[in-house]
Amino acid sequence: MTSSNSVANGSVGHVQSRSKPKIGVFGVAYYKYWAQFDGLREAMFEKQRVFVEKLQHQDVTIVDFGLIDNVQAAYELVPRLKAGDLDLIFCDMLTYATSNTFGIVIKSIDIPIVLVALQPDKAMDYSRASTYMQLYNDDICALPEFAGVAARMGKRVPDMIIGTLYDDAVAEEKIAEYCRIARVLHDLRTARIGHIGHPIESMLDMHSDSTMLTAFFGAHILQCEAHEIVTQYQQVDQTASDRIKEDILGFFDTPEPVSDPISEKLTDGDLETAARITVALERFVTEKQLDGLAYYYEGPENSDTRLVMSNLIVGNSLLTSRGFPMCGESDLKTCIAMLIMDRLEIGGSFAEFHPVDFLEDFVLVGHDGPHNIAIAEGKPVLRSLKKYHGKYGSGASVEFKIKEGPITMLSINSTYNGTFKFIVAQGQSVAGPIPPTGNTNTRGYFEPDVRTFLYRWMKEGPTHHFALGVGHHADTIRKIGEYLGVEVVVVTE
């Protein structure tokens, strides 16, 4: 749900409260070893304690189900896992375990399960090796057996983390990755996404079936009305507006116009409008208990409705940068994509393709209006625009470049067969000038070359909008898609 931090109480923008996904942990071992090797059972509990301690640094809620070492314990575990309201489960492979400790679990549980095989020693001391020491480090031994049983049960073979229990940066990052995935899955299934209006000019690729979004992702789509924000706008007092104007000017540069005749230096009137609407938007979001919003609404000419609904840009950008994804043009699917990226802690900005530079082999990636300023390269800019191209209205607009370095794009589209499809690409955001038009633009470089990349992207049938994040995270998004039962295509592979 939304945070209690309020624009009206002096902070810039709504700050999304941090959710805590619930992660279950159970260890597996083989009961016959205990009578054969003194102290081995106790050593297994200590290994599991160390692993659980690692999770305690990940801002998650942990439910430790202990260690199971026989089939009866596995059957007893299943109802406990089902009752746990879990987002993800780690199965800690403490030593060899027969797969009857896992078969009924993987058959009965639809929650994502990750097999964790982290042996305590980086290598055995072979000159002093013993059967006890082998069993103490036998974490990967049962992985093939568990994988094979999952396949025999008609289930997806679980993901795995293989490494060492101590001083293993790769394993630590894998653990953190799955905790972020758990947060995505948790927030998708509990989100309340607001929707106002309709796709601009009835863009056919933008239309979404709210029931279908709930069926695949769990999120509830709350149908809202434009007048609910407008009413809040009409009630904003000057004190609240002035406070936010100061904060906005601290966040943004307001340079002189450059080459675009429809742009000008931010006017006092546009700043006042943006500030009042930012306060109204925050109050609306808090009242409706929303976790995201997709909107497009025109309203009558010269009305408060048109003024407000065409000037959500600044408040939208501030909210999006604080974990509350907002999409213009009524794009619910891209709002979901932005939510996924935000919960992965990689940003998530509203984007589409702009002109190609065939001389330097890149494509401008951006959009008019609002964006995720948390992933801006440098200080973002506010310009006053005399007109919003292709839309009604005029006012303040946000301009910046995405951080330089690796980038990932995620488009979510509906298919003819009534499913969803994730289309993903990885590229680079590279330094260089962008058009000074009051819009976001990033120089996007994609392998093997921009023309081939664009052919491959379009052939997968994307929407024309997508979420743009920092870093290379296609593999993580692929896992999320697989957990959700959604087709994933990475066009840059």
N, C-alpha and C positions, 0 to 999 in steps of 0.2 A: 504494500500500500504506500501511499504518498507520505512524505515527511511533513512534520509540523512546522518546519522552518518556512517562514513566509516572507515573500517580497514586501508585503504590507508592514511587516515588522522590521524591515531594514536590510534584509539580505537581498543580493541580486539573484533573482530567479529562484524557482522551486528546486530544492535539493532532494533527490530521490533517496529514500531510506534504503539502507543496505540489507538485503535479504540474507538469510542464512539457510542454505540448503541442508537437508538432513541426509547424512551419509551413514549407512550401516557397514559394520565390519564383522566378519567372522573368520576364524582361523580353521584350517583343516590339518589333520595329522592322522596317524595310524595307531590305534589303541594297542596292538600287539607289541609295540616297541617298549612300552613303559615297564613291563616286568623284565625285559631283557637288558635294559640300559638305565642304570640308576641316574637320576638327575636330568634325563633327557626331556621328560614332560615339563618340568619346571623351566628348563631352558626355552621350550617352545612358548610358554606364557610370557617369558621375558622378551622374546623376539616380537611377539604381538604387541606388548606394551610399548616397545620402541616405535613400532609402526604407527600405533594410535597417537603417540606423542607427536609424530610428524604432522598428522592431520590437525592437531590442536593449534598449529600455527597458520591454518588456512582459512580462518573465519567461517567455519562450518559447524553445524551441530552433529555430534558423533554419537551413534548408538552402537556400543560394543556388545555383540552377542556371544562373546567368548569363543571357546575352541570346541569343535566337534570332531570326533575321531571314530565314529561308527555310524551305521545306517540308521539306527533308531534315533540318534541325536539329530540326524539330517531331517527326518520326518517331523520331529518335534520343532525344528527350527523354522520350517516353512510358514506355519501360521503366525509366528512371531515376526518374521520378515514382512508378511502381508499386513500385519497390524501396525507396522512401524511408520507408515506414511513416508517412505523413503524416496529420495530422488536418484540415488546411485548406491551400489553395494560394492565394497572391496572384499574379495575372498583372498585371505592371506595364506599363501602356500608355505606353511612353516616347515614341512618336511614332506617326504612321500606320503600320499594319502590315496586310498582306494577310491575309485570314482563313484562308488555308491554313496559317498558322503556329499556328492555334488549332483548326481543325476536327478534326484527328485527336486532339488532346488532349481536347477536350470529349467526343468520341465514346468514347474509351477509358478515361477516368478517372471513377470514381464518387465521388471525394473532393470535398467542396465547393470550388468555385473562385470567387474574388472578383476582379472586374476593377477595377484601381486606376488612375484617371486623374487624376494630380496635376501640373498644369502648373507650371513654375517661376515664371513671371511672373503677377502678378494681372491684368495687361492688357498688351497690346503698346503700344509707343510708336509710334503710327501714323505720325507725321511722319518716323520713321527706320526704318520697317518694311522687312523683307526676306523673301524666301522662306526663307532660313535661319532667321530668327527665328520664322516661322510653323511650320516643321517642329519647331523646338525646343520649341514650346508646343502641338503638335498631339496632346495626350494623349487627348482625347475623340473624335478624328476617326474612329477605327475601332470605337468602341463599338457603333454601330448594326449594323455589319457582323458583329461577333463575336456580338451578340445574335441576329441573324437566322440565323447559321450554327448556333448552339446549338439554335434552334427546328427547323431543318431536320434536325438530327441526332437529333431526338426527345428532346432533353434540356431540362431546366429552364434558362431564361435566367438566367445568373449574376447574383448581386448585384453592385452597383457602388459604388465610392467615387469621387465627383467633387469636385474642389476644387483647391487649390494646394499646392505642395510645401513652402512655408514659411509660417509664421504663420497657420495655418488651424485654429482650435480645433475646428470641426465635423468636419473630416477626421481630426484627431487622435483625437477621441472615436470616430469610426467604426472607425478602426484598432484602438483598444482594445477596442471592442465585439466585433469579429470574433476578436480574440485570446481574449477571455473565452468566446466561443462555441466556439472550438477546444478550450479547456480542458474545457468541458462534454462535447463529443463524445469527447475523449480519455478522460476519467474514466468516462463511461458505458460505453465499450467495454472498459475494463480493470477495472471495479469488481467486488469480491466483496461481495455483499450477503447477510448472514446472515438466516435465517428460523427462528423457533422457534414451534411450536404451531399455532394455527388462529385464524381470525377469531372474535371474541367473539360468542357466541350464533349462530354461522354467518351473519354478515351477508353476504347474497348479493352485494352490490356490492363487497365486499372481496376475494373470492376471485381468485386470480391463477394463471395457468399459467406456471410458471417457464421452460419452454422458449420460450414466447411472449415473455417479457421478454428473454431472450437473443436471440431472433430479431430483435426490433425495436431493442433498445438495446445489445446486446453484453454486458451485465453477466452475471456468473455468480451464480446464486442457490445459496448454500451452506446445505443443510438442517442445522441445529444442534439440540442437545438441551438442555432446561432444566437437566438435572443437571450440564452442563458449567459453567454459571455457579454453580450451587449448590455444587459441589465447590470452586471458587475461594473462595466466601464462607466456607466452613467452614475454610479455611486462612489467612484473614486474621488477622494478629496485632494486638495492641492498639496497638503503636507506629504501624503504618501507619494504623489507624483514627483515632487521636488527631490525627495530622498532617492528615488530610483534614477532620476536624471543624473545626479552626481555619480551614482554607481556605474551607470551606462558609460558616461564620459571617461571614467577610470578604466573601463574594459576595452574601449575602442579608440582608435585614432579617427580623426575627422578631417582628412586632408582636402586640399583644393581639388577641383575637377581637373582632369587631364585632357583626354581627346574625345570623350563621348558627350555629344551635345545634350543628351537627356539627363546627364548627371550634374550635380552641383554639390557644393559643400553642405554638410548637414545643416538644415535650417532649424531655428528655434521651434517653429511650429511642428516640424516632423519629430523633433526630439520630445516635445511635450506629448504628442500623440502616442509615440512609441512607449514612453514611460507610463502613461495612464493605462494603455492596453496591456503592458507587462504586468502591472498590478492586477488588473481585471482577470487576466489569463491565469495567474497564480491562484487567485481566489476561486475561480471556476474549477481548476484542477483539484484543489484541495476539497472543495465542496462535493465534487462528484467522485472523489477517491479514485482517480485515474492513475494508470501507469504508463500511458501513451495516448497520442491523439492523432488522427488523420482528419483533414478537413479541406473543404473548398466550398465557399458559399458567396454568392454575389450580392444579393440584396438590392433594394431600389436605389436609383440614382440619388445622390445627395443625402443619403440616409446614414444614421449612426451604424446601421448594420453593415453597409458597404465599407464605411470607414474602418470599422473594427476588424472585420473579416479579411480585409486586404492589407492590414497593417499588424498582423501577428508576427511579423518576421523577427523583430528584435527579441521579443519575449520567447518566441519559439527557439531561437538560437541559444538563449541563456538556459532554457529548460533542457534542451537536448544535450547541452554540454554537461549537465548535472544528472544524467541518468534517466531523463524523461523524454523518450524519442517522440518527435513530432514530424509529420509529413504533410506538406501541402498537396494540392491536387487530389486530395481524398484517397491517398494511396495506402490502404491498410496493409497490403502484403509487404511493402517496403518498410512500413512502420515495424512489422514483426522482424524483418531483417536487421533493422537498426537496433531493436531491443536485443537481439542475439549478439550483435557486435559489442554493444555497451556492456552486457553482462560478461563477455569475454575480456573486458577491459582493454578493448582496442579501438574505441571510438564509435564510429558509425555515423556517417554524414549522408544526407540526402543528395543523390548525384545522378547524372546522366551524361551522355557523350556530347561534347561540343566540337568545334571544327578540328580537323586533322592538320598537323604540320607535316607535310610530305617532304619538306627539306631536311628537317631534323628527326623525322621518324617518330613522332609522338602524337597522342590525341589529348586534347584538353578535356578533363573530366571535372564536372562541377554541376551547378544549377543556379537558377536565379533564386533570390529570397533567402530563406533561413538555412543554417548549417550547424554542424557540431564544432563550436569554437574551441573545445577542449583539445582538438588535434590540429590546431592551426599552426602554421609556420610563422612565427613572429606575432605581432599584435594585429588582431583583425581590424578591419576598416568599416566605418559606417559612411555611406553616401546617401544624399537625398536624390531620388530619381523622380523626374517629372512625369514619368509613366512607367508602369510595370508591363514589359512587353508581353503581348498575348493575353493580358488580364486587365480587369478594371482596376483603377486606383493608382495612387502615387504615394511616395513617402520614403522612409528610411529603408535601406537595404544593406545586407552584410556582404563584405568582400574579403576573401583571404585565400591562401594556398594551404593545402594539406601538408603536414610535416614531411620534410624530405626523407627519403629512404623507402623501405619496402612497404607496399600497400596490398590490400586484399579487397575484392569486390564480391558482393553477394546479391544476386537477383533471385527473387522468389516469384515464380509464375504458376498459374493454374493451367492444367493440361486438359485436352479434349476429353480424356477419360475420367475427369473428376478428381484428380489428385493434385499434389503440388510438386514442383521441381526446383531444386536449388542449382543455380548456375553460378560458378565461382571462377575467379581469375586472380592471379597474383602478378604484380608488376612492381614498378619503381616510380616514386614521385621524385622528380629531379628539379634542381634549381633552374630558374629562368623567369623572364617577365611573363605576366599574364595580362589580359585585357582589363583596363580600369573601368569596368562597367557596373560596379556594385554587385557583382555576382562572384560566387566561388569558382575558381578554376585551378586545376592542378595539371602539370605536365606529366601525363601518364605514359610510361614506356613499358611495352609488353613484348615478350618473346613470341615467335622469332623476329617479327617485324610488325609494325602497326597494321598494315593491310591484311596480313594473314591472320593476325589476332582478331581483328574486327570480323572477318569472314567467319572464323570459328565461333566467336561469341554469338553472332546473329543466328547462325545455323541451329543453335540450341533452343531458339524460341524464347528469349528473355522478355521481361517487361522493359520499357525504355528507362525506367528508374531502377536504381540499385542502392544498396548501402555501401559506403566506402570507409574502410578502416585502415589503421596503420599496422605494419608488420605482415609477415607471411603466415597465414593461419588456415590455409585450405584444408589441411589434414584434420584439424580440430573441427572445422565446420562439416567436413564429410562425416565424422563420427556422430555429430549432433543429428545430421540428416538421417543416418542409419538408425539411430536410436528412435527417431520420430517416425520411421517408416517412409521417408521421403527420398526420392531419387536425387542423387547428387552428381553433377558433371563438373569437373575441373578442366576448363578449356585450355589452360596454359601448361598442362602436363604433356 
